[in-house]
Amino acid sequence: MEAFMAVLPVILYILAIVLLVILIILGFRLIETVDRANVILSDIEKKSKSLNGFFSVIDMLTDTVSFISDNVVDGIVSGISKLFRGKGKKNRKEIEEDE
């Protein structure tokens, strides 16, 4: 029993040292992985900034197309409403003249 009490702390210290070494190795690998991720993210950021001009041109183009299509639709709707409204006014005028 006394031998077990003398060996047990030694085994625990050895296991603690092994665990500490493993954690240090994992820490270094984690640091390397984070560094690689930072490089990739900075590269993506540079590439996305270079595309900002392209996206702004596309945005301006879509705004222009939307404005033109809105004006065309408004013109068509107003033309159709004038046709139907015009007939109604003529009928009312004719009715008023008949009275």
CORLIN-V256322 format. One record per run of one state. SS is the DSSP state (alpha for helix, beta for strand, coil for the rest). FROM is the first residue (numbers start at 1). TO is the last residue. If there is no record, write none. Layout:
# CORLIN-V256322
((SS;FROM;TO) (SS;FROM;TO))
This chain:
# CORLIN-V256322
((coil;1;1) (alpha;2;50) (coil;51;51) (alpha;52;98) (coil;99;99))
